[in-house]
Amino acid sequence: MGLYRLIRPLLYRLPPDLTHEASMWAFRRRIWGLSSRKEGSDPALQTRVAGIELNNPFGLAAGYDKNGEITKSMADLGFGFVVVGSVRPHFHPGNPRPWFIRKAYDGGLVNAMGLPSKGTSHVRERLGEATSQVPLFVSIAGDTAPEFASVREGLDGLAAGWEINISCPNTETGRTFEEDPKALAELLDLLRPFPDRPFLKFSPYLRERERDRTLEMARLALRRGFPNFVLTNTLAMPELGVGSAQGGLSGRPLFPLALQAIQDFRAEFGDKVQVIGVGGVTTGEQAFQMMAAGAQAVEVLTALILRGPGVVRRLSRELKEVLRANGLEDVKEAVGSAE
Ligand SMILES: Cc1cc2nc3c(=O)[nH]c(=O)nc-3n(C[C@H](O)[C@H](O)[C@H](O)COP(=O)(O)O)c2cc1C
């Protein structure tokens, strides 16, 4: 990690879009070695989500390895699983640049990438080549329900788990799938023939009305046999654009909202659901709080972007310390322990 410390001041003087490109370049070349994997493979950290065995509970959240090009590097950094995507059926350029505002809030990031994707066949080739050290998930996005199903079909057999990005405004009505019960029901019916149950990813919410709607949509999913959820996506910031587009807030300011959503799902559904927590996790203590509230695993993205490639190593070390301080043997014991 010495190399990163050395170049970090330079990286942070560049415009954030350029820093992003430089990081992707380095990760494609696996410049950061294998130093972190050991820290993340302690038996105390081993866990399982929706039947998928993980060496540790930390996953790379959707949005960084959009096209399955840096899965090996992400495994090198110690992630217990990697989410590729969101993948769309066909090439999509995303929004015009710039895509990022760094530090719009302390420890936060606003992005307006607009779901760029090289499309399913490109990702199929990438994942077909890669022999991943860790379970891969694929996050799917599309403009219509059949588009989601076509990505799922096109990448069949190449992922251990699936996420469905229902939080993007992509239905024909202009509403998101998470806002539109009819659209969500149609989407789930198209995904039902596939044997595994994907994780549905919801937005965070600020108002009671939105919380009630989110829980109502989760009930709809559960009734149709879809019990797996990712909580949460970025917070839409209509008044904070990046370039021409609306931004989504990630990072530290999101943590209380993601934690609240996990607590609400636990209170409502108990053990009937499996939850992956994501949003602003920057410390092992925060990861622990999410797991104690009921999350089986925790994903991270902005902390990697803002704090660098040592993040999983640090989170793993801190999580083990918190487990010890709470008299717990392993992370499985931590799940739901806040009750
Ligand atoms: C640059 C960027 C791109 C993202 N792209 C996606 C995406 O393609 N699909 C998705 O489901 N979530 C996407 N997200 C949301 C993240 O997966 C995650 O839910 C969110 O950033 C909160 O986690 P964090 O605070 O650890 O970043 C993106 C987030 C960021 C910062």
The ligand as a Gaussian input file, in Angstrom:
#p B3LYP/6-31G(d) Opt

LIG

0 1
 C      -19.612000       5.907000      -9.081000
 C      -20.758000       5.052000      -8.663000
 C      -21.404000       4.255000      -9.605000
 C      -22.463000       3.444000      -9.224000
 N      -23.072000       2.643000     -10.156000
 C      -24.025000       1.762000      -9.744000
 C      -24.584000       0.840000     -10.656000
 O      -24.211000       0.785000     -11.835000
 N      -25.556000      -0.005000     -10.201000
 C      -25.983000      -0.006000      -8.909000
 O      -26.845000      -0.804000      -8.543000
 N      -25.444000       0.852000      -8.003000
 C      -24.482000       1.729000      -8.404000
 N      -23.921000       2.591000      -7.482000
 C      -24.369000       2.545000      -6.083000
 C      -23.413000       1.705000      -5.212000
 O      -23.423000       0.355000      -5.620000
 C      -23.807000       1.797000      -3.730000
 O      -25.111000       1.289000      -3.580000
 C      -23.763000       3.218000      -3.202000
 O      -22.692000       3.935000      -3.741000
 C      -23.656000       3.261000      -1.671000
 O      -22.465000       2.635000      -1.242000
 P      -21.107000       3.457000      -0.893000
 O      -21.523000       4.606000      -0.004000
 O      -20.220000       2.466000      -0.198000
 O      -20.564000       3.925000      -2.190000
 C      -22.889000       3.437000      -7.871000
 C      -22.235000       4.254000      -6.939000
 C      -21.189000       5.070000      -7.319000
 C      -20.509000       5.924000      -6.281000

